[in-house]
Structure formats: structure tokens, C-alpha cells
Amino acid sequence: MKVTLPPLALPPGLVTGAVFLAHCVPTPPPPELPGVLGTVGIYASYKLAGWAGVGVDLLGVLGG
């Protein structure tokens, strides 16, 4: 991932959040802090498992 991508993603995300709020539509991600932290935890564990080389060939396990 390039370092410039997260800062470039923030402005459209802020605009999208404002549009959702203006139209009284709930956001797709959880709007409360515990839900957001859960999403961050899932992402972090995904990246950590990839870095550690942990994985399962699900099709191989199921015989596919």
C-alpha cells in the first residue's frame, strides 16, 4: 500500500459521511466506537496473519 492512499481516501470518506448524515441514512460501518474498533481489529488481525504466513487452504480442507 502506498503511503499517499490513506490521506487521499479521507476527504471522500468525510463527504460521504456528511451525505449519509444529511439524508438521515445509517452508515454501512458500525456508527459506535466499539463497532469501529471491532472493524479495525479484524483488519489488523488479517494483516498480521498475512505477515506471519498463517493461512488455511479451505478448498483443500473440504476436498475441492
C-alpha positions as CSV (number, residue, x, y, z in Angstrom):
1,M,0.0,0.0,0.0
2,K,1.3,3.4,-0.9
3,V,1.6,6.0,1.9
4,T,-0.4,8.5,-0.1
5,L,-3.5,6.4,-0.3
6,P,-4.9,6.9,3.2
7,P,-4.8,10.7,3.1
8,L,-6.4,10.7,-0.3
9,A,-9.2,8.4,0.9
10,L,-10.1,10.6,3.9
11,P,-11.8,13.6,2.1
12,P,-14.2,11.4,0.0
13,G,-15.0,9.4,3.2
14,L,-15.8,12.6,5.1
15,V,-18.0,13.9,2.2
16,T,-19.8,10.5,2.1
17,G,-20.4,10.5,5.8
18,A,-21.8,14.1,5.6
19,V,-24.2,13.0,2.8
20,F,-25.3,10.0,4.8
21,L,-26.0,12.3,7.8
22,A,-27.8,14.9,5.7
23,H,-30.2,12.2,4.4
24,C,-30.6,10.5,7.8
25,V,-29.3,7.2,6.4
26,P,-27.2,5.0,8.7
27,T,-23.6,4.4,7.7
28,P,-22.6,1.0,6.4
29,P,-19.9,0.6,9.1
30,P,-20.9,0.5,12.7
31,P,-21.5,4.1,13.9
32,E,-20.4,3.4,17.5
33,L,-16.8,3.3,18.8
34,P,-16.9,-0.4,19.8
35,G,-18.1,-1.4,16.3
36,V,-15.4,0.7,14.7
37,L,-12.7,-0.8,16.9
38,G,-14.0,-4.3,16.0
39,T,-13.6,-3.5,12.3
40,V,-10.1,-2.2,12.9
41,G,-9.3,-5.3,14.9
42,I,-10.5,-7.5,12.0
43,Y,-8.3,-5.6,9.6
44,A,-5.3,-5.7,11.9
45,S,-5.6,-9.4,12.5
46,Y,-6.0,-10.1,8.8
47,K,-2.8,-8.1,8.1
48,L,-0.9,-9.8,11.0
49,A,-1.9,-13.3,9.8
50,G,-0.8,-12.5,6.3
51,W,2.5,-11.1,7.6
52,A,3.0,-14.2,9.8
53,G,2.2,-16.5,6.9
54,V,-0.8,-18.1,8.7
55,G,-3.5,-19.4,6.4
56,V,-5.7,-22.4,5.5
57,D,-6.5,-23.7,2.1
58,L,-10.2,-24.1,2.6
59,L,-10.8,-25.8,-0.7
60,G,-8.1,-28.3,0.1
61,V,-9.6,-29.0,3.5
62,L,-13.0,-29.5,2.0
63,G,-11.6,-31.7,-0.8
64,G,-12.5,-29.3,-3.6
